[in-house]
């Protein structure tokens, strides 16, 4: 799985037969508990299953996939990008992870950070 392209990750995150993301597919790909993904999105855990079309849920999943897309540029190995997203503390953000930034509604900050790294900025 580590060598698959981000486009394959993106496709696997899609809910079959729709144009929306599947929260359960994303949680499974990232090895996250459904409750943790629901918390990240700011929705009840049951929303993932009973109302996957929820605008709040879909917006959070889009932000998460946008950050993952930027992470894939920095770290093309999918498993390492997933690890970086979930676990790597970022000193510039008080040692929060990219996932924590997404949860705080700071996807743009996370993307800006990743783009600065891919451009060669260090620090």
N, CA, C and O atoms as a MOPAC input file, in Angstrom:
PM7 MOZYME 1SCF
protein

 N      0.81000 1    -1.19400 1     0.00000 1
 C      0.00000 1     0.00000 1     0.00000 1
 C      0.85500 1     1.26000 1     0.00000 1
 O      0.39900 1     2.31500 1    -0.44100 1
 N      2.08100 1     1.16500 1     0.48500 1
 C      2.88600 1     2.35900 1     0.66100 1
 C      3.26700 1     3.04000 1    -0.65100 1
 O      3.58400 1     4.23000 1    -0.65000 1
 N      3.24300 1     2.32800 1    -1.74900 1
 C      3.67500 1     2.94000 1    -2.99700 1
 C      2.51000 1     3.39500 1    -3.88300 1
 O      2.73400 1     3.81800 1    -5.01800 1
 N      1.27700 1     3.31500 1    -3.38600 1
 C      0.15900 1     3.74200 1    -4.21200 1
 C      0.13400 1     5.25700 1    -4.33800 1
 O      0.52700 1     5.97200 1    -3.41600 1
 N     -0.32500 1     5.73400 1    -5.46600 1
 C     -0.37600 1     7.16500 1    -5.73200 1
 C     -1.52200 1     7.81400 1    -4.95700 1
 O     -2.49300 1     7.15700 1    -4.58200 1
 N     -1.38400 1     9.11000 1    -4.73000 1
 C     -2.44000 1     9.82500 1    -4.00900 1
 C     -3.76400 1     9.72400 1    -4.75700 1
 O     -4.82000 1     9.68300 1    -4.12600 1
 N     -3.73000 1     9.68300 1    -6.07600 1
 C     -4.98100 1     9.57300 1    -6.84200 1
 C     -5.73900 1     8.29700 1    -6.47200 1
 O     -6.96900 1     8.29300 1    -6.45100 1
 N     -5.01800 1     7.22500 1    -6.18300 1
 C     -5.66700 1     5.97800 1    -5.75500 1
 C     -6.25100 1     6.12400 1    -4.35300 1
 O     -7.32800 1     5.59900 1    -4.06700 1
 N     -5.54500 1     6.83300 1    -3.48500 1
 C     -6.06100 1     7.10300 1    -2.13900 1
 C     -7.33400 1     7.93000 1    -2.24600 1
 O     -8.32900 1     7.64700 1    -1.57900 1
 N     -7.29300 1     8.94400 1    -3.08400 1
 C     -8.45300 1     9.81100 1    -3.27700 1
 C     -9.64800 1     9.01300 1    -3.79100 1
 O    -10.76600 1     9.18500 1    -3.30600 1
 N     -9.41800 1     8.15700 1    -4.75700 1
 C    -10.50900 1     7.34000 1    -5.29900 1
 C    -11.06000 1     6.37800 1    -4.25300 1
 O    -12.27000 1     6.16500 1    -4.18000 1
 N    -10.17800 1     5.79600 1    -3.44400 1
 C    -10.64900 1     4.86200 1    -2.41900 1
 C    -11.42700 1     5.58100 1    -1.32300 1
 O    -12.18100 1     4.95100 1    -0.58200 1
 N    -11.25000 1     6.88700 1    -1.21500 1
 C    -11.96100 1     7.67700 1    -0.20400 1
 C    -13.36800 1     8.06300 1    -0.66300 1
 O    -14.16000 1     8.57500 1     0.12800 1
 N    -13.67600 1     7.82200 1    -1.92200 1
 C    -14.97900 1     8.20200 1    -2.46600 1
 C    -16.02600 1     7.17100 1    -2.08200 1
 O    -15.76900 1     5.96700 1    -2.07500 1
 N    -17.22100 1     7.67800 1    -1.76200 1
 C    -18.34100 1     6.78600 1    -1.49500 1
 C    -18.86200 1     6.28100 1    -2.83300 1
 O    -19.22300 1     7.07600 1    -3.70100 1
 N    -18.90300 1     4.97500 1    -3.00100 1
 C    -19.28900 1     4.36500 1    -4.27700 1
 C    -20.61500 1     4.91600 1    -4.78100 1
 O    -21.58500 1     5.02900 1    -4.03000 1
 N    -20.64000 1     5.25500 1    -6.05800 1
 C    -21.85700 1     5.71900 1    -6.70400 1
 C    -22.24800 1     7.14900 1    -6.38100 1
 O    -23.34300 1     7.58900 1    -6.72900 1
 N    -21.34600 1     7.88900 1    -5.70700 1
 C    -21.64300 1     9.27300 1    -5.35400 1
 C    -20.44900 1    10.16500 1    -5.68500 1
 O    -19.40000 1     9.68900 1    -6.11900 1
 N    -20.62800 1    11.45000 1    -5.47300 1
 C    -19.51900 1    12.39100 1    -5.64200 1
 C    -19.03000 1    12.89600 1    -4.29000 1
 O    -18.38900 1    13.94400 1    -4.21300 1
 N    -19.32900 1    12.15400 1    -3.22400 1
 C    -18.90200 1    12.58700 1    -1.89200 1
 C    -17.89700 1    11.59200 1    -1.29900 1
 O    -17.72800 1    10.47100 1    -1.77800 1
 N    -17.24200 1    12.06200 1    -0.23400 1
 C    -16.29000 1    11.22100 1     0.46400 1
 C    -17.01100 1    10.25700 1     1.39500 1
 O    -18.08600 1    10.55300 1     1.91600 1
 N    -16.39500 1     9.10000 1     1.59000 1
 C    -16.87800 1     8.10800 1     2.53500 1
 C    -16.07500 1     8.25200 1     3.82200 1
 O    -14.87400 1     7.98300 1     3.85000 1
 N    -16.74400 1     8.67700 1     4.87600 1
 C    -16.05900 1     8.84600 1     6.16200 1
 C    -15.47900 1     7.51500 1     6.63400 1
 O    -14.36700 1     7.47100 1     7.16000 1
 N    -16.22000 1     6.45100 1     6.45100 1
 C    -15.72600 1     5.14600 1     6.92000 1
 C    -14.52100 1     4.68700 1     6.10500 1
 O    -13.58600 1     4.11300 1     6.66300 1
 N    -14.52700 1     4.92800 1     4.79900 1
 C    -13.36100 1     4.55900 1     3.98400 1
 C    -12.12500 1     5.35200 1     4.40600 1
 O    -11.02300 1     4.80900 1     4.48100 1
 N    -12.32100 1     6.64100 1     4.68000 1
 C    -11.19200 1     7.48200 1     5.09300 1
 C    -10.68200 1     7.04500 1     6.45800 1
 O     -9.47400 1     6.92400 1     6.65900 1
 N    -11.59000 1     6.80900 1     7.39400 1
 C    -11.18300 1     6.34600 1     8.72900 1
 C    -10.42000 1     5.02900 1     8.62100 1
 O     -9.39700 1     4.84700 1     9.28100 1
 N    -10.90700 1     4.12400 1     7.80100 1
 C    -10.23500 1     2.83100 1     7.63100 1
 C     -8.85300 1     3.01300 1     7.01200 1
 O     -7.89000 1     2.38700 1     7.45500 1
 N     -8.74600 1     3.86600 1     5.98900 1
 C     -7.45700 1     4.08200 1     5.32600 1
 C     -6.43200 1     4.67200 1     6.29500 1
 O     -5.25700 1     4.30800 1     6.26600 1
 N     -6.88600 1     5.58000 1     7.14700 1
 C     -5.98700 1     6.23400 1     8.09700 1
 C     -5.85100 1     5.46300 1     9.39900 1
 O     -5.13600 1     5.89000 1    10.30500 1
 N     -6.53700 1     4.32400 1     9.49500 1
 C     -6.52300 1     3.51200 1    10.71800 1
 C     -6.95700 1     4.35000 1    11.92200 1
 O     -6.32300 1     4.34200 1    12.97800 1
 N     -8.06300 1     5.07200 1    11.72000 1
 C     -8.62500 1     5.91800 1    12.77200 1
 C     -9.92300 1     5.31500 1    13.28600 1
 O    -10.65600 1     4.67200 1    12.53400 1
 N    -10.20500 1     5.51900 1    14.55800 1
 C    -11.49800 1     5.14100 1    15.10700 1
 C    -12.54400 1     6.08000 1    14.50900 1
 O    -12.26600 1     7.25500 1    14.26900 1
 N    -13.74000 1     5.56100 1    14.27100 1
 C    -14.80800 1     6.39700 1    13.72500 1
 C    -15.10100 1     7.56800 1    14.65300 1
 O    -15.36500 1     8.68100 1    14.19600 1
 N    -15.05300 1     7.31300 1    15.95900 1
 C    -15.29500 1     8.38800 1    16.92500 1
 C    -14.27200 1     9.50800 1    16.76000 1
 O    -14.62500 1    10.68300 1    16.85900 1
 N    -13.01700 1     9.16400 1    16.51300 1
 C    -11.98100 1    10.18100 1    16.34300 1
 C    -12.22100 1    11.01400 1    15.08500 1
 O    -12.01800 1    12.22800 1    15.09000 1
 N    -12.65200 1    10.35600 1    14.01200 1
 C    -12.95900 1    11.09500 1    12.79200 1
 C    -14.18400 1    11.98200 1    12.99700 1
 O    -14.22000 1    13.11000 1    12.50600 1
 N    -15.17700 1    11.48800 1    13.71200 1
 C    -16.36400 1    12.29300 1    14.01000 1
 C    -15.97200 1    13.51300 1    14.84500 1
 O    -16.46500 1    14.61400 1    14.60200 1
 N    -15.09900 1    13.32400 1    15.81300 1
 C    -14.62600 1    14.43600 1    16.63900 1
 C    -13.89300 1    15.45400 1    15.78000 1
 O    -14.09800 1    16.65900 1    15.92700 1
 N    -13.04400 1    14.97500 1    14.88900 1
 C    -12.32200 1    15.86500 1    13.98300 1
 C    -13.30600 1    16.70700 1    13.16800 1
 O    -13.08200 1    17.89800 1    12.95300 1
 N    -14.39000 1    16.08200 1    12.71700 1
 C    -15.38200 1    16.77200 1    11.88400 1
 C    -16.37400 1    17.59800 1    12.70000 1
 O    -17.10900 1    18.41900 1    12.15000 1
 N    -16.39000 1    17.37600 1    14.01000 1
 C    -17.33000 1    18.10000 1    14.85000 1
 C    -18.76200 1    17.61500 1    14.70400 1
 O    -19.71200 1    18.38900 1    14.82200 1
 N    -18.90200 1    16.30000 1    14.44300 1
 C    -20.23300 1    15.70300 1    14.30300 1
 C    -20.34900 1    14.50200 1    15.23500 1
 O    -19.34800 1    14.00200 1    15.74900 1
 N    -21.56900 1    14.05000 1    15.44400 1
 C    -21.79900 1    12.84800 1    16.24400 1
 C    -21.29300 1    11.64200 1    15.46800 1
 O    -21.33900 1    11.61500 1    14.23800 1
 N    -20.82000 1    10.66800 1    16.18600 1
 C    -20.26700 1     9.46500 1    15.54700 1
 C    -21.26200 1     8.80600 1    14.60000 1
 O    -20.87300 1     8.33400 1    13.53100 1
 N    -22.52800 1     8.76700 1    14.97000 1
 C    -23.54600 1     8.13600 1    14.12000 1
 C    -23.73000 1     8.85600 1    12.78900 1
 O    -24.21600 1     8.26400 1    11.82600 1
 N    -23.34600 1    10.13300 1    12.72900 1
 C    -23.47500 1    10.89800 1    11.49000 1
 C    -22.67900 1    10.25100 1    10.36500 1
 O    -23.08500 1    10.30200 1     9.20400 1
 N    -21.54700 1     9.64400 1    10.70600 1
 C    -20.72100 1     9.00200 1     9.68400 1
 C    -21.51000 1     7.92900 1     8.94100 1
 O    -21.33600 1     7.73800 1     7.73700 1
 N    -22.36500 1     7.24200 1     9.65900 1
 C    -23.12600 1     6.13900 1     9.07100 1
 C    -24.51300 1     6.57300 1     8.59600 1
 O    -24.95300 1     6.18200 1     7.51500 1
 N    -25.20600 1     7.39000 1     9.41500 1
 C    -26.60600 1     7.69900 1     9.10800 1
 C    -26.79000 1     8.92600 1     8.21900 1
 O    -27.78900 1     9.02700 1     7.50800 1
 N    -25.84600 1     9.85300 1     8.25000 1
 C    -25.94200 1    11.06500 1     7.41900 1
 C    -24.59400 1    11.39500 1     6.78700 1
 O    -24.03100 1    12.46000 1     7.04000 1
 N    -24.07700 1    10.48300 1     5.96400 1
 C    -22.75300 1    10.72100 1     5.38100 1
 C    -22.72100 1    11.94400 1     4.46500 1
 O    -21.64700 1    12.45000 1     4.13900 1
 N    -23.88800 1    12.41500 1     4.05600 1
 C    -23.96700 1    13.58200 1     3.18400 1
 C    -23.90900 1    14.89400 1     3.95800 1
 O    -23.92100 1    15.96400 1     3.35100 1
 N    -23.84600 1    14.83100 1     5.28700 1
 C    -23.81200 1    16.03000 1     6.13300 1
 C    -22.80200 1    17.04300 1     5.60500 1
 O    -21.62900 1    16.70900 1     5.43200 1
 N    -23.24300 1    18.28400 1     5.34400 1
 C    -22.31500 1    19.29600 1     4.83100 1
 C    -21.11800 1    19.52900 1     5.75100 1
 O    -20.00200 1    19.73600 1     5.27400 1
 N    -21.33800 1    19.49900 1     7.05300 1
 C    -20.23700 1    19.70100 1     8.00500 1
 C    -19.23600 1    18.56100 1     7.92500 1
 O    -18.02700 1    18.79000 1     7.94900 1
 N    -19.73300 1    17.33900 1     7.83200 1
 C    -18.86500 1    16.17500 1     7.70200 1
 C    -18.09900 1    16.21500 1     6.38900 1
 O    -16.88400 1    16.01600 1     6.37200 1
 N    -18.79700 1    16.47000 1     5.29300 1
 C    -18.14400 1    16.49000 1     3.98700 1
 C    -17.09100 1    17.60200 1     3.90000 1
 O    -16.03700 1    17.40500 1     3.29500 1
 N    -17.36400 1    18.75500 1     4.49400 1
 C    -16.38500 1    19.84900 1     4.49100 1
 C    -15.12000 1    19.43700 1     5.24700 1
 O    -14.00600 1    19.71500 1     4.80300 1
 N    -15.30000 1    18.77600 1     6.38800 1
 C    -14.14200 1    18.32500 1     7.16400 1
 C    -13.35800 1    17.26600 1     6.39300 1
 O    -12.12700 1    17.27800 1     6.40700 1
 N    -14.05400 1    16.35800 1     5.72600 1
 C    -13.36500 1    15.32300 1     4.94600 1
 C    -12.61800 1    15.94200 1     3.76900 1
 O    -11.51100 1    15.51300 1     3.44300 1
 N    -13.21100 1    16.94300 1     3.13400 1
 C    -12.51300 1    17.63700 1     2.04000 1
 C    -11.24300 1    18.29600 1     2.55600 1
 O    -10.18900 1    18.19400 1     1.92800 1
 N    -11.33900 1    18.97700 1     3.70400 1
 C    -10.14600 1    19.61200 1     4.27300 1
 C     -9.07900 1    18.56600 1     4.60500 1
 O     -7.89400 1    18.76800 1     4.33600 1
 N     -9.50700 1    17.46700 1     5.18300 1
 C     -8.57000 1    16.39800 1     5.52000 1
 C     -7.87900 1    15.87000 1     4.26600 1
 O     -6.66600 1    15.65700 1     4.27300 1
 N     -8.62800 1    15.65900 1     3.20300 1
 C     -8.03200 1    15.14200 1     1.96700 1
 C     -7.15000 1    16.18500 1     1.29600 1
 O     -6.16400 1    15.83000 1     0.65000 1
 N     -7.48300 1    17.46400 1     1.43400 1
 C     -6.62700 1    18.52300 1     0.88900 1
 C     -5.28100 1    18.51400 1     1.60300 1
 O     -4.23600 1    18.62000 1     0.96200 1
 N     -5.30500 1    18.38800 1     2.92400 1
 C     -4.05600 1    18.34800 1     3.69000 1
 C     -3.27100 1    17.07900 1     3.33600 1
 O     -2.04800 1    17.11700 1     3.20000 1
 N     -3.97300 1    15.97300 1     3.19200 1
 C     -3.29600 1    14.73500 1     2.81700 1
 C     -2.67700 1    14.85100 1     1.42500 1
 O     -1.59500 1    14.31400 1     1.18400 1
 N     -3.34100 1    15.53400 1     0.52300 1
 C     -2.79200 1    15.76700 1    -0.81200 1
 C     -1.48800 1    16.56100 1    -0.71900 1
 O     -0.50500 1    16.23100 1    -1.38200 1
 N     -1.48600 1    17.60300 1     0.10300 1
 C     -0.26500 1    18.39900 1     0.29200 1
 C      0.82500 1    17.57100 1     0.97700 1
 O      2.00600 1    17.71000 1     0.65900 1
 N      0.42500 1    16.71300 1     1.91300 1
 C      1.39600 1    15.85200 1     2.59400 1
 C      2.00700 1    14.84900 1     1.61900 1
 O      3.18000 1    14.49700 1     1.74300 1
 N      1.22100 1    14.39300 1     0.65700 1
 C      1.70900 1    13.41900 1    -0.32400 1
 C      2.78100 1    14.02300 1    -1.22800 1
 O      3.62100 1    13.30000 1    -1.76400 1
 N      2.75500 1    15.34700 1    -1.40000 1
 C      3.79900 1    16.01200 1    -2.18500 1
 C      5.12100 1    15.98600 1    -1.40900 1
 O      6.18900 1    15.76600 1    -1.98000 1
 N      5.02200 1    16.21400 1    -0.10400 1
 C      6.20800 1    16.20700 1     0.76000 1
 C      6.70500 1    14.78400 1     0.98000 1
 O      7.90900 1    14.52600 1     0.96300 1
 N      5.76200 1    13.86300 1     1.18800 1
 C      6.10300 1    12.47600 1     1.50100 1
 C      5.28600 1    11.54600 1     0.59700 1
 O      4.16200 1    11.17900 1     0.94000 1
 N      5.85100 1    11.16200 1    -0.56400 1
 C      5.10800 1    10.34100 1    -1.52800 1
 C      4.75100 1     8.93700 1    -1.02200 1
 O      3.81400 1     8.32200 1    -1.53200 1
 N      5.47700 1     8.42800 1    -0.03800 1
 C      5.14300 1     7.11700 1     0.52300 1
 C      3.85800 1     7.28400 1     1.33700 1
 O      3.84500 1     7.97600 1     2.35500 1
 N      2.78900 1     6.64900 1     0.88200 1
 C      1.46500 1     6.85000 1     1.46700 1
 C      1.43700 1     6.57600 1     2.96700 1
 O      0.90500 1     7.38100 1     3.73100 1
 N      1.99400 1     5.46600 1     3.38800 1
 C      1.97100 1     5.13500 1     4.81200 1
 C      2.74200 1     6.15300 1     5.64200 1
 O      2.33100 1     6.48900 1     6.75200 1
 N      3.85400 1     6.64600 1     5.11000 1
 C      4.62200 1     7.67400 1     5.82500 1
 C      3.85100 1     8.99400 1     5.85700 1
 O      3.89500 1     9.71300 1     6.85500 1
 N      3.15000 1     9.31200 1     4.77500 1
 C      2.32700 1    10.53100 1     4.75600 1
 C      1.20800 1    10.42500 1     5.78500 1
 O      0.91900 1    11.39400 1     6.48700 1
 N      0.57300 1     9.25000 1     5.87900 1
 C     -0.46800 1     9.03800 1     6.89300 1
 C      0.11800 1     9.20000 1     8.29400 1
 O     -0.49100 1     9.82500 1     9.16300 1
 N      1.30600 1     8.63100 1     8.50300 1
 C      1.95800 1     8.74300 1     9.80900 1
 C      2.24600 1    10.20700 1    10.13300 1
 O      1.98600 1    10.67400 1    11.24200 1
 N      2.79000 1    10.92600 1     9.14400 1
 C      3.10500 1    12.34200 1     9.33600 1
 C      1.84600 1    13.12000 1     9.69800 1
 O      1.87000 1    13.94300 1    10.61300 1
 N      0.76700 1    12.87400 1     9.00300 1
 C     -0.50500 1    13.55800 1     9.24600 1
 C     -0.97800 1    13.34600 1    10.67600 1
 O     -1.40900 1    14.29000 1    11.33800 1
 N     -0.90100 1    12.12000 1    11.15100 1
 C     -1.46300 1    11.75700 1    12.45300 1
 C     -0.52400 1    11.98700 1    13.62500 1
 O     -0.98900 1    12.27100 1    14.72900 1
 N      0.78100 1    11.87300 1    13.42100 1
 C      1.69300 1    11.75700 1    14.55100 1
 C      2.83000 1    12.76200 1    14.64400 1
 O      3.37000 1    12.97200 1    15.73000 1
 N      3.20500 1    13.38400 1    13.54400 1
 C      4.40900 1    14.21700 1    13.57700 1
 C      4.12000 1    15.59100 1    14.17300 1
 O      3.36300 1    16.36800 1    13.59200 1
 N      4.71900 1    15.90100 1    15.33400 1
 C      4.50300 1    17.22100 1    15.92900 1
 C      5.23500 1    18.29600 1    15.12500 1
 O      6.35600 1    18.08600 1    14.66100 1
 N      4.58400 1    19.44700 1    14.97000 1
 C      5.14800 1    20.53600 1    14.18900 1
 C      5.50100 1    21.68000 1    15.14000 1
 O      4.61100 1    22.32500 1    15.69400 1
 N      6.80100 1    21.93200 1    15.33100 1
 C      7.20600 1    22.97800 1    16.27200 1
 C      6.55400 1    24.34000 1    15.99100 1
 O      6.19800 1    25.05500 1    16.92800 1
 N      6.39900 1    24.69900 1    14.72700 1
 C      5.82200 1    26.00500 1    14.37200 1
 C      4.37100 1    26.15500 1    14.83400 1
 O      3.85900 1    27.27100 1    14.91500 1
 N      3.71600 1    25.04700 1    15.13300 1
 C      2.31800 1    25.07600 1    15.58500 1
 C      2.19000 1    24.50800 1    16.99500 1
 O      1.26900 1    23.74700 1    17.29100 1
 N      3.12400 1    24.88600 1    17.85300 1
 C      3.10500 1    24.45400 1    19.24900 1
 C      3.06100 1    22.92400 1    19.35100 1
 O      2.41300 1    22.35900 1    20.23300 1
 N      3.77000 1    22.27600 1    18.42300 1
 C      3.94500 1    20.82500 1    18.39600 1
 C      2.63200 1    20.06500 1    18.18400 1
 O      2.48200 1    18.92600 1    18.62700 1
 N      1.70100 1    20.70200 1    17.51200 1
 C      0.46700 1    20.00700 1    17.12500 1
 C      0.74100 1    19.22600 1    15.85200 1
 O      1.69800 1    19.50800 1    15.13100 1
 N     -0.10500 1    18.24600 1    15.58600 1
 C      0.00900 1    17.47600 1    14.34600 1
 C     -0.85400 1    18.11800 1    13.26800 1
 O     -1.68200 1    18.98400 1    13.55200 1
 N     -0.65100 1    17.68700 1    12.03400 1
 C     -1.48400 1    18.16400 1    10.92900 1
 C     -2.95200 1    17.82700 1    11.18000 1
 O     -3.83900 1    18.62900 1    10.88900 1
 N     -3.19900 1    16.64800 1    11.71600 1
 C     -4.56800 1    16.23500 1    12.01400 1
 C     -5.20900 1    17.16500 1    13.04700 1
 O     -6.38200 1    17.51700 1    12.92400 1
 N     -4.44700 1    17.55600 1    14.05000 1
 C     -4.97200 1    18.48300 1    15.05300 1
 C     -5.28000 1    19.84400 1    14.43500 1
 O     -6.25700 1    20.49200 1    14.81000 1
 N     -4.45100 1    20.27400 1    13.49100 1
 C     -4.72300 1    21.54400 1    12.81500 1
 C     -6.02000 1    21.46000 1    12.01600 1
 O     -6.81400 1    22.40000 1    12.02700 1
 N     -6.23900 1    20.35600 1    11.33100 1
 C     -7.48700 1    20.18100 1    10.58300 1
 C     -8.66900 1    20.23000 1    11.54200 1
 O     -9.67700 1    20.87700 1    11.25800 1
 N     -8.54800 1    19.55400 1    12.66400 1
 C     -9.63300 1    19.53100 1    13.64900 1
 C     -9.94700 1    20.94000 1    14.15300 1
 O    -11.09900 1    21.24900 1    14.45800 1
 N     -8.93500 1    21.78500 1    14.23900 1
 C     -9.12600 1    23.15900 1    14.69700 1
 C     -9.62000 1    24.08000 1    13.58600 1
 O     -9.78600 1    25.28000 1    13.80500 1
 N     -9.85500 1    23.53300 1    12.40000 1
 C    -10.30600 1    24.35800 1    11.28300 1
 C     -9.16500 1    25.12100 1    10.62300 1
 O     -9.38700 1    26.14600 1     9.97900 1
 N     -7.94800 1    24.62000 1    10.78500 1
 C     -6.76200 1    25.30700 1    10.26900 1
 C     -6.11300 1    24.55100 1     9.11200 1
 O     -4.88700 1    24.47600 1     9.02300 1
 N     -6.92700 1    24.00100 1     8.24100 1
 C     -6.39600 1    23.26200 1     7.09400 1
 C     -5.50500 1    24.14000 1     6.22400 1
 O     -4.48600 1    23.67500 1     5.71400 1
 N     -5.88100 1    25.40300 1     6.05000 1
 C     -5.05900 1    26.30600 1     5.22700 1
 C     -3.66800 1    26.47300 1     5.82100 1
 O     -2.67800 1    26.47600 1     5.08900 1
 N     -3.58100 1    26.61300 1     7.15000 1
 C     -2.27200 1    26.72000 1     7.80700 1
 C     -1.45500 1    25.45200 1     7.58800 1
 O     -0.25400 1    25.51900 1     7.32400 1
 N     -2.10900 1    24.29600 1     7.69700 1
 C     -1.41900 1    23.02200 1     7.48700 1
 C     -0.89300 1    22.92500 1     6.05300 1
 O      0.24100 1    22.50200 1     5.82600 1
 N     -1.71700 1    23.31600 1     5.10200 1
 C     -1.30900 1    23.26500 1     3.69200 1
 C     -0.17300 1    24.24300 1     3.43200 1
 O      0.79700 1    23.90200 1     2.75500 1
 N     -0.28500 1    25.45800 1     3.96400 1
 C      0.80000 1    26.44300 1     3.80000 1
 C      2.11400 1    25.88800 1     4.35100 1
 O      3.16700 1    26.03100 1     3.73000 1
 N      2.04100 1    25.25800 1     5.51600 1
 C      3.22900 1    24.66000 1     6.12700 1
 C      3.82200 1    23.59100 1     5.21700 1
 O      5.02700 1    23.58600 1     4.96300 1
 N      2.97200 1    22.68000 1     4.72200 1
 C      3.46400 1    21.61000 1     3.86200 1
 C      4.03800 1    22.15900 1     2.55600 1
 O      5.04200 1    21.65100 1     2.05600 1
 N      3.40900 1    23.18600 1     2.01000 1
 C      3.94200 1    23.77900 1     0.78300 1
 C      5.28400 1    24.45300 1     1.03600 1
 O      6.15700 1    24.44200 1     0.16800 1
 N      5.45600 1    25.04000 1     2.21900 1
 C      6.75200 1    25.66500 1     2.52300 1
 C      7.83900 1    24.59700 1     2.64600 1
 O      8.98200 1    24.82700 1     2.25300 1
 N      7.48900 1    23.44300 1     3.18500 1
 C      8.45600 1    22.34000 1     3.28200 1
 C      8.81100 1    21.81600 1     1.88300 1
 O      9.98100 1    21.58100 1     1.57800 1
 N      7.79500 1    21.63800 1     1.04400 1
 C      8.06900 1    21.09500 1    -0.28300 1
 C      8.87700 1    22.08100 1    -1.12300 1
 O      9.56100 1    21.68200 1    -2.06500 1
 N      8.79800 1    23.38000 1    -0.78100 1
 C      9.57800 1    24.38600 1    -1.49400 1
 C     10.99600 1    24.51100 1    -0.93400 1
 O     11.82000 1    25.25100 1    -1.47100 1
 N     11.27000 1    23.78100 1     0.14900 1
 C     12.61700 1    23.76100 1     0.68800 1
 C     12.79700 1    24.54700 1     1.97200 1
 O     13.90600 1    24.59700 1     2.50500 1
 N     11.74800 1    25.15700 1     2.48000 1
 C     11.86000 1    25.87700 1     3.75400 1
 C     12.06000 1    24.87800 1     4.87000 1
 O     11.41700 1    23.82900 1     4.89600 1
 N     12.94700 1    25.20000 1     5.79000 1
 C     13.11600 1    24.34100 1     6.95600 1
 C     13.06000 1    25.19400 1     8.21000 1
 O     13.66900 1    26.26100 1     8.29100 1
 N     12.32500 1    24.70400 1     9.16900 1
 C     12.24800 1    25.45000 1    10.40200 1
 C     10.89500 1    25.42200 1    10.91100 1
 O     10.61700 1    26.00200 1    11.96100 1

